[in-house]
Amino acid sequence: MSQTTPHPKFIEAMRQLSAMSEEERLSEENKELFEQAMNYAPLDIQPALMAIRKKYEDPLH
């Protein structure tokens, strides 16, 4: 049983995102970084990222 190591691009994106406030993470400037995190996220983390992504698309935001 092998452990899958997260992709370096995912680790880097998450390192940067986790240093930000939620407001910063959801800002337009950081959307690309968030997309990078999603694109390289391990499968078990993707649902959590999808939930956060919905906040981007929430018309009330």
C-alpha positions as CSV (number, residue, x, y, z in Angstrom):
1,M,0.0,0.0,0.0
2,S,1.7,3.1,-1.2
3,Q,1.1,6.6,0.2
4,T,0.6,9.1,-2.6
5,T,2.6,12.3,-2.0
6,P,0.8,15.5,-3.0
7,H,2.1,17.2,-6.1
8,P,4.7,19.9,-5.4
9,K,2.5,22.5,-7.2
10,F,-0.3,21.5,-4.8
11,I,1.9,21.8,-1.8
12,E,3.2,25.2,-2.9
13,A,-0.3,26.6,-3.7
14,M,-1.6,25.4,-0.4
15,R,1.3,26.8,1.5
16,Q,0.6,30.2,0.0
17,L,-3.2,30.0,0.4
18,S,-3.0,28.9,4.0
19,A,-1.0,32.0,4.8
20,M,-3.8,34.2,3.6
21,S,-7.1,35.2,5.2
22,E,-10.3,33.6,3.8
23,E,-11.1,36.9,2.1
24,E,-7.7,37.0,0.4
25,R,-8.1,33.3,-0.7
26,L,-11.4,34.1,-2.3
27,S,-10.2,37.2,-4.1
28,E,-9.9,37.4,-7.9
29,E,-6.1,37.8,-7.8
30,N,-5.7,34.5,-6.0
31,K,-8.2,32.5,-8.1
32,E,-5.5,31.2,-10.3
33,L,-3.5,30.0,-7.3
34,F,-6.6,28.3,-6.0
35,E,-7.2,26.6,-9.4
36,Q,-3.6,25.4,-9.3
37,A,-4.3,23.8,-5.9
38,M,-7.4,22.2,-7.2
39,N,-5.8,20.9,-10.3
40,Y,-3.0,19.1,-8.4
41,A,-5.0,18.2,-5.2
42,P,-5.0,14.6,-4.0
43,L,-8.4,13.0,-4.7
44,D,-9.3,13.0,-1.0
45,I,-8.8,16.7,-0.7
46,Q,-10.7,17.7,-3.8
47,P,-14.2,17.6,-2.3
48,A,-13.1,20.2,0.4
49,L,-11.7,22.4,-2.3
50,M,-14.8,22.1,-4.4
51,A,-16.8,23.4,-1.4
52,I,-14.6,26.4,-1.0
53,R,-14.7,27.0,-4.8
54,K,-18.5,27.3,-4.5
55,K,-17.9,30.4,-2.5
56,Y,-16.2,32.0,-5.5
57,E,-19.3,31.3,-7.5
58,D,-21.8,32.4,-4.8
59,P,-23.5,35.5,-6.3
60,L,-23.8,37.0,-2.8
61,H,-20.0,37.1,-2.4
